[in-house]
Amino acid sequence: MATPERLLVIRNDKLGDFLLAWPAFALLKASLPETRIHALVPAYTLPLAGLCPWIDAVVEDEGGDHRALARKLAEGRFDATVAFFSTARVARALRGAGIPYRLAPASKWYALFYNRLLRQRRSRSVKPEFEYNLDLARRLLADFRLPAREKVLQTPYLRFPEDEVAATRRDLAERHGLDPSRPWVLIHPGHGGSARNLPPAGYAELGARLDGRAQILVGAGPGERETAEAVRAALAARGRAAVLQADHPGLVDYARIIAAVDLFVGGSTGPLHLAGALDVPTAGFYPRGRVTSALRWRTLNSPDRRLAFAPPPGAHEDDLAAIDLEAAARAVNDRFLAP
């Protein structure tokens, strides 16, 4: 087969899932430098997709049935596509668009709409999600008899110019009265609901136990302000000052704020993976279940910049309230906040 001139990559689900496909995008672009890579994404992740250096163009998934999507994709005249995530609607649309090479995981019944399949058994969760995505990228390259240029796989996968990060840090310092010489910790207690989360009282307990030098911001996304305010108030009741950071225009602006802090604390959700892609130190809270584990949803930051906590053996796998927060705070302090 001839090297594809126009490749469509698909990861049109949630923010964290999309970010965990960036190493695969990087590998494909490095190995296919002349290929124009388009990404099918929903409106929610569209602004972030525009920042990805390995995506040449973005196709918005506006919803609708598979026929409408097929017509839209047919206009792109794609030579190949790889679905890092698929639904029956997407699978039908890709075949309906007449894309000659269509690769996806061999898992669901709608795999029959693809003509290239890779059996992965992701539900076994024996490795991180981003590795499963990389395996699909490697399969595509192997099918086209092209070498995989692995050296490109290094963090950070998302970066902002240093002057932008510095400007954001100055703005936060002025707005909230923060001391730039002390560490800034952003606690994000909100959650998209794909996995269980530490309760707000747990985030307040953890925050109260952090090194006294640390200055705490409590972040919020759309619809999460009430939860963030509850955590800030609970911290205040424990004698720990915190500021509410809930006013930002959108996802890209929040990503800049994350890039400007020294530590991100949150559950297994999109903002945690934003911090990982930026190589910001993270303390993440995960269920212990196989498909929701810290292994499966490992962030993209460097090994020495991430800590993960889960319920202990004997507790229910989803009972994040059973996590020893005193021990967790001690680990966070020792790793990230010690002078």
Residue pairs with C-beta under 8 A, 6 or more apart in sequence:
1 101
1 143
1 144
2 79
3 32
3 34
3 35
3 144
3 146
4 32
4 35
4 78
4 79
4 80
4 101
4 144
5 34
5 35
5 36
5 79
6 35
6 36
6 38
6 76
6 77
6 78
6 79
6 80
7 28
7 32
7 35
7 36
7 37
7 38
7 78
7 79
7 80
7 81
7 82
8 38
8 39
8 40
8 59
8 73
8 76
8 78
8 80
8 81
8 82
8 94
8 99
9 21
9 24
9 25
9 28
9 37
9 38
9 39
9 40
9 55
9 81
9 82
9 84
10 39
10 40
10 81
10 82
10 83
10 84
10 85
10 86
10 90
10 94
11 17
11 18
11 21
11 39
11 40
11 41
11 84
11 85
11 133
12 18
12 40
12 41
12 42
12 45
12 61
12 85
12 90
13 42
13 85
14 192
14 194
14 270
15 44
15 45
15 48
15 192
15 251
15 269
15 270
15 271
15 273
15 274
16 192
16 194
16 268
16 269
16 270
16 272
16 273
16 297
17 85
17 129
18 41
18 45
18 48
18 49
19 48
19 157
19 158
19 270
19 273
19 274
19 276
19 277
19 300
20 128
20 129
20 130
20 133
20 273
20 297
20 300
21 84
21 130
21 133
22 52
22 54
22 130
22 157
22 158
22 277
22 300
23 130
23 133
23 134
23 153
23 157
23 300
24 84
24 130
24 133
24 134
24 136
24 137
25 37
25 39
25 52
25 54
25 55
25 137
26 53
26 54
26 152
26 153
26 157
27 134
27 137
27 138
27 141
27 148
27 149
27 150
27 152
27 153
28 35
28 37
28 54
28 82
28 137
28 140
28 141
29 35
29 37
29 53
29 54
29 55
29 152
30 54
30 149
30 151
30 152
31 141
31 146
31 147
31 148
31 149
32 141
32 146
36 56
36 57
37 54
37 55
37 56
37 57
38 55
38 56
38 57
38 58
38 59
38 76
38 78
39 49
39 52
39 55
39 57
39 58
39 59
40 59
40 61
40 73
40 90
41 49
41 58
41 59
41 60
41 61
42 60
42 61
43 60
43 62
44 251
45 251
46 58
46 60
47 250
47 251
47 252
48 251
48 252
48 255
49 55
49 58
50 58
51 158
51 252
51 255
52 158
59 72
59 73
59 76
61 69
62 68
62 72
65 89
66 88
66 89
66 90
66 92
66 93
66 96
67 93
67 96
69 89
69 90
69 93
69 97
70 92
70 93
70 94
70 95
70 96
70 97
71 97
73 93
73 94
73 97
73 99
74 96
74 97
74 98
76 97
78 97
78 99
79 99
79 100
79 101
80 99
80 100
80 101
80 102
80 103
80 140
80 144
81 94
81 99
81 101
81 102
81 103
82 103
82 104
82 136
82 137
82 140
83 90
83 91
83 94
83 102
83 103
83 104
83 105
83 114
84 133
84 136
86 104
86 105
86 108
86 110
86 111
86 114
87 110
88 108
88 109
88 110
91 104
91 110
91 111
91 113
91 114
92 110
92 113
94 102
94 113
94 114
95 102
95 113
95 114
101 115
101 116
101 140
101 143
102 113
102 114
102 115
102 116
103 114
103 116
103 117
103 118
103 136
103 139
103 140
103 143
104 111
104 114
104 116
104 117
104 118
104 136
105 111
105 117
105 118
105 119
105 120
105 122
105 132
105 136
106 117
106 118
106 119
106 120
107 120
107 121
107 122
107 123
111 117
116 139
116 140
116 143
118 135
118 136
118 139
120 132
120 135
120 136
122 129
122 132
123 290
123 291
124 290
125 290
125 291
125 293
125 295
125 296
127 295
127 296
128 295
128 296
128 297
128 298
129 296
129 297
129 298
130 298
130 300
134 153
137 148
138 148
141 147
141 148
142 148
155 277
155 279
155 300
155 301
155 302
156 277
156 278
156 279
156 300
156 301
157 277
157 300
158 255
158 274
158 277
158 278
159 259
159 278
160 255
160 256
160 259
160 278
164 256
165 256
165 259
165 260
168 256
168 257
168 259
168 260
169 180
169 260
170 180
172 178
172 184
172 217
172 245
172 257
172 260
173 179
173 180
176 217
176 243
176 245
177 243
178 184
178 215
178 217
178 243
179 215
182 213
182 214
182 215
183 211
183 213
183 214
183 215
183 262
183 263
183 336
183 337
184 214
184 215
184 217
184 260
184 261
184 262
184 263
185 207
185 210
185 214
185 215
185 216
185 217
185 261
185 262
185 263
185 264
185 265
185 337
186 216
186 217
186 218
186 219
186 245
186 257
186 258
186 261
186 263
186 264
186 265
187 203
187 206
187 207
187 216
187 217
187 218
187 219
187 231
187 242
187 265
187 266
188 218
188 219
188 220
188 221
188 228
188 264
188 265
188 266
188 267
188 269
188 271
188 272
189 197
189 198
189 200
189 203
189 218
189 224
189 227
189 228
189 230
189 231
189 266
189 267
190 219
190 220
190 221
190 223
190 224
190 227
190 228
190 269
190 271
191 197
191 267
191 269
192 269
192 270
194 268
194 269
194 292
195 267
195 268
195 269
195 286
195 287
195 289
195 292
195 297
196 267
196 287
196 292
196 318
196 319
196 320
197 267
197 268
197 269
197 285
197 320
198 206
198 267
198 285
198 320
198 321
198 323
199 320
199 321
200 227
200 230
200 231
200 234
201 234
202 285
202 320
202 321
202 323
202 325
203 231
203 265
204 231
204 234
204 235
204 237
204 238
205 238
205 325
206 265
206 325
206 328
206 329
206 332
207 216
207 231
207 235
207 240
207 242
207 265
208 235
208 238
208 239
208 240
209 325
209 326
209 329
209 330
209 333
210 216
210 329
210 332
210 333
210 337
211 333
211 337
211 338
213 337
213 339
214 263
214 337
215 241
215 243
216 235
216 240
216 241
216 242
216 243
217 242
217 243
217 244
217 245
217 261
218 228
218 229
218 231
218 232
218 235
218 242
218 243
218 244
218 245
219 228
219 245
219 246
219 254
219 257
219 271
220 227
220 228
220 244
220 245
220 246
221 254
221 271
224 246
225 244
225 246
228 244
228 246
229 244
229 246
231 242
232 242
232 243
232 244
235 241
235 242
236 242
245 257
248 254
248 257
254 271
254 274
255 274
255 278
258 264
258 271
258 274
258 275
258 278
258 280
259 278
259 280
261 280
262 280
262 281
262 336
263 280
263 281
263 282
263 283
263 332
263 336
263 337
264 271
264 272
264 275
264 280
264 281
264 282
264 283
265 282
265 283
265 284
265 332
266 272
266 275
266 282
266 284
266 285
267 284
267 285
267 286
267 320
268 284
268 285
268 286
268 287
268 292
268 294
268 297
272 282
272 284
272 299
273 297
273 299
273 300
275 281
275 282
275 299
275 301
276 282
276 299
276 300
276 301
276 306
277 299
277 300
277 301
278 301
279 300
279 301
279 302
279 305
280 301
280 305
281 301
281 305
281 306
281 335
281 336
282 299
282 301
282 305
282 306
282 307
283 306
283 307
283 308
283 309
283 328
283 332
283 336
284 294
284 299
284 306
284 307
284 308
284 309
285 308
285 309
285 310
285 320
285 323
286 292
286 293
286 294
286 297
286 308
286 309
286 310
286 320
287 293
287 310
287 311
287 317
287 318
287 320
288 310
288 311
288 315
288 317
288 318
289 317
289 318
290 296
292 317
293 310
294 308
294 309
294 310
298 306
298 308
299 306
304 335
307 328
307 331
307 332
307 335
307 336
309 323
309 328
309 331
310 320
310 323
311 317
311 318
311 319
311 320
311 322
311 323
312 322
312 323
312 324
315 322
316 322
